[in-house]
Amino acid sequence: MTRIYIPATSAEQWAQFLAEPARQWRKGYSARTLAYSWQDADGFPDEVGAVLGLKFPAAEILLAFPEHQVPLPGGSRPSQNDIWVLARSQGKLISIAVEGKVSESFGPTIQEWQAQSNPGKTARLEFLQRLLELDAVPLSIRYQLLHRTASALIEAQRFNAQHALMLVHSFSQSHEGFQDYAAFAELMGGRASKEILNSAGSLSGTLLHIAWVQGNPASLSK
């Protein structure tokens, strides 16, 4: 995987990093909506900045990588973050894994993901449980929320960031998927709430947070 990155000058350039651009890069879908929301913002989108500001005053983006891949043990597929951000607030670094949503689900539950079990999946789940310090994971939890949170932690450790944040940036006007997020928040010891930065404690010396932020619907039409 290359370590050379070229800055984007427009949201349209984000499409090249998608697995299936023809299917995923469509008006009203999460990939395109998220790209326009973040590319058009001067820093963080206003709604994201407002939530971050509750814990991290004057947070600023240092680096932001669309479709950032984070390797995980077990299998060949990495965790592909819609956006990964390295941010700074009052001299402290924050690793932020962003998951954008409109009407899409968070994908399979652990039970569905394990339907065709193999040694790679077993190794990966064991790794995620160790990293997130979970004794067990309910079968109803969405697998994507586990590995997206792991991404935030792994990159925090790689960049020596004191904080890691898994942030769901949802543009769904009916809050689709929130109940799945809420179940995950409770599993991690946080609160099931919107527009709040929930603390999930310290994991291997990194302070973990999770958040659900409601996106500006204006980005849906771009």
Salt bridges, closest charged atoms under 4 A:
GLU12 OE2 - ARG32 NH2 3.65
GLU20 OE2 - ARG23 NH2 3.15
ASP40 OD2 - LYS222 NZ 3.08
GLU47 OE2 - HIS169 NE2 2.92
GLU60 OE2 - ARG88 NH2 2.75
GLU99 OE2 - LYS101 NZ 3.15
GLU99 OE1 - ARG148 NE 2.71
GLU155 OE2 - HIS68 NE2 2.74
GLU155 OE2 - ARG158 NH2 2.81
ASP180 OD2 - ARG142 NE 3.19
